[in-house]
Amino acid sequence: MRELDVVGVRVEMPSNQPIVLLREVDGERYLPIWIGAVEATAIAFAQQGVTPARPMTHDLFKDVLEAVGAQLEQVRITEIRDSTYYAELVFTGGIRVSSRPSDSIALALRTGTPIFAAEPLLDEVGIIIADGSDDEEQEDEVEKFREFLDHVSPEDFAS
């Protein structure tokens, strides 16, 4: 498993489809996942530190975990089948629950839980975004994400 960071969420045009982009912590591959609008909002709110007046579903789930003393240890994005990504939530005691990656990411951001992707998944659909500069550390990841979105479509990831 390889640890990932959430780069951000953006709406891909012209389809108006939200996409979340994750990047290997100790690598150069990115993992783009097309998601729903509600989940995109939940992820963006968590990244921006926005706290709604009333808990959204992911906030509620976080509150329930705290209330019952359970801890989310990892989020794992495990595979892609028929252009659909699969993930699992890993709780204390080894309990695993199947989940959509978008929901898992939204919850991980709220709980400070690390996100991982299976190596075979990254080998299959991970991409390297060329930035064309000599100093990659100075390149703004969000700008690279926008460049990537200008040249990609969901069909590029169909198996």
C-alpha positions as CSV (number, residue, x, y, z in Angstrom):
1,M,0.0,0.0,0.0
2,R,1.2,3.5,-0.8
3,E,0.1,6.6,1.2
4,L,-1.7,9.3,-0.7
5,D,-2.4,13.0,-0.1
6,V,-5.5,14.8,-1.4
7,V,-4.4,17.4,-3.9
8,G,-7.9,18.8,-4.5
9,V,-11.3,18.7,-6.1
10,R,-12.2,20.3,-9.4
11,V,-15.1,20.1,-11.8
12,E,-14.0,18.6,-15.2
13,M,-15.4,20.5,-18.2
14,P,-17.3,20.2,-20.4
15,S,-19.0,17.2,-18.6
16,N,-19.4,19.1,-15.3
17,Q,-18.2,16.0,-13.5
18,P,-16.3,16.5,-10.2
19,I,-12.9,14.8,-9.8
20,V,-10.7,14.3,-6.8
21,L,-7.0,14.0,-7.3
22,L,-4.7,12.2,-4.9
23,R,-0.9,12.0,-5.1
24,E,1.6,9.5,-3.7
25,V,3.3,10.9,-0.6
26,D,6.7,9.3,-1.5
27,G,6.2,9.0,-5.2
28,E,5.2,10.8,-8.4
29,R,2.0,9.1,-9.4
30,Y,-1.4,10.7,-9.1
31,L,-4.7,8.9,-8.8
32,P,-7.7,10.8,-10.3
33,I,-11.2,9.6,-9.3
34,W,-14.4,10.9,-10.7
35,I,-16.9,11.5,-7.9
36,G,-20.4,12.9,-7.2
37,A,-21.2,16.5,-6.5
38,V,-22.2,16.0,-2.9
39,E,-19.0,14.1,-2.1
40,A,-16.9,16.7,-3.9
41,T,-18.5,19.4,-1.7
42,A,-17.8,17.3,1.4
43,I,-14.2,16.8,0.5
44,A,-13.7,20.5,-0.4
45,F,-15.4,21.6,2.9
46,A,-13.0,19.4,4.9
47,Q,-9.9,20.6,3.0
48,Q,-11.0,24.3,3.6
49,G,-11.9,23.7,7.2
50,V,-15.5,24.7,6.6
51,T,-17.8,23.6,9.4
52,P,-21.5,23.6,8.4
53,A,-24.1,24.8,10.9
54,R,-25.5,21.3,11.1
55,P,-23.4,18.1,10.5
56,M,-23.2,16.7,7.0
57,T,-23.3,12.9,6.7
58,H,-19.5,12.6,7.0
59,D,-19.4,14.9,10.0
60,L,-22.1,12.8,11.6
61,F,-20.2,9.6,11.0
62,K,-17.1,11.2,12.6
63,D,-19.2,12.2,15.6
64,V,-20.7,8.7,15.9
65,L,-17.2,7.1,15.8
66,E,-16.1,9.5,18.6
67,A,-19.2,8.8,20.6
68,V,-18.7,5.0,20.5
69,G,-15.0,5.2,21.0
70,A,-14.1,3.7,17.6
71,Q,-11.1,4.8,15.6
72,L,-10.7,4.9,11.9
73,E,-7.1,3.7,11.3
74,Q,-6.8,3.7,7.6
75,V,-8.6,4.4,4.4
76,R,-7.6,2.0,1.6
77,I,-8.5,2.5,-2.1
78,T,-8.1,-1.1,-3.2
79,E,-9.1,-1.6,-6.8
80,I,-11.0,-0.6,-9.9
81,R,-13.5,-2.9,-11.5
82,D,-15.6,-1.9,-14.6
83,S,-14.4,1.7,-14.2
84,T,-15.6,1.8,-10.6
85,Y,-13.2,2.3,-7.7
86,Y,-13.5,0.4,-4.5
87,A,-12.3,1.3,-1.0
88,E,-12.4,0.1,2.5
89,L,-12.4,1.7,6.0
90,V,-10.1,0.0,8.4
91,F,-11.1,0.4,12.1
92,T,-9.3,-0.5,15.3
93,G,-9.3,-4.2,15.8
94,G,-9.0,-4.9,12.1
95,I,-12.6,-4.3,11.3
96,R,-13.1,-3.5,7.6
97,V,-16.0,-1.9,5.9
98,S,-16.5,-1.5,2.2
99,S,-16.9,2.1,1.1
100,R,-16.9,4.3,-1.9
101,P,-13.5,6.1,-2.2
102,S,-15.2,9.5,-2.2
103,D,-16.9,8.9,1.1
104,S,-13.8,7.4,2.5
105,I,-11.7,10.4,1.5
106,A,-14.3,12.8,3.0
107,L,-14.2,10.9,6.3
108,A,-10.4,10.6,6.3
109,L,-10.0,14.3,6.0
110,R,-12.3,14.9,8.9
111,T,-10.6,12.4,11.2
112,G,-7.0,12.9,10.1
113,T,-6.8,9.3,8.9
114,P,-4.1,8.4,6.4
115,I,-5.3,7.3,2.9
116,F,-3.6,4.5,1.1
117,A,-3.9,2.9,-2.4
118,A,-3.0,-0.6,-3.4
119,E,0.3,-0.8,-5.4
120,P,-1.4,-2.8,-8.2
121,L,-4.1,-0.1,-8.5
122,L,-1.5,2.6,-8.8
123,D,0.4,0.5,-11.4
124,E,-2.8,0.2,-13.4
125,V,-4.3,3.7,-13.3
126,G,-1.8,5.9,-11.6
127,I,-0.5,8.7,-13.8
128,I,2.5,11.0,-13.9
129,I,1.6,14.6,-14.7
130,A,4.4,16.2,-16.6
131,D,4.9,19.8,-15.7
132,G,7.5,20.8,-18.3
133,S,9.7,22.6,-15.8
134,D,13.1,21.8,-14.4
135,D,12.2,22.5,-10.8
136,E,9.2,20.2,-9.9
137,E,9.2,21.3,-6.3
138,Q,8.4,24.9,-7.3
139,E,5.4,23.8,-9.5
140,D,2.0,24.4,-8.0
141,E,0.2,21.0,-7.8
142,V,-3.2,22.5,-8.3
143,E,-2.0,24.1,-11.5
144,K,-0.7,20.8,-12.7
145,F,-4.1,19.3,-11.8
146,R,-5.9,21.9,-13.9
147,E,-3.6,21.1,-16.8
148,F,-4.2,17.4,-16.4
149,L,-8.0,18.0,-16.4
150,D,-7.8,20.0,-19.6
151,H,-6.5,16.9,-21.4
152,V,-8.2,13.9,-19.8
153,S,-11.7,12.3,-19.9
154,P,-13.3,9.5,-17.8
155,E,-12.8,7.1,-20.8
156,D,-9.1,7.4,-20.4
157,F,-9.4,5.2,-17.3
158,A,-11.7,2.5,-18.6
159,S,-10.1,-0.9,-18.4
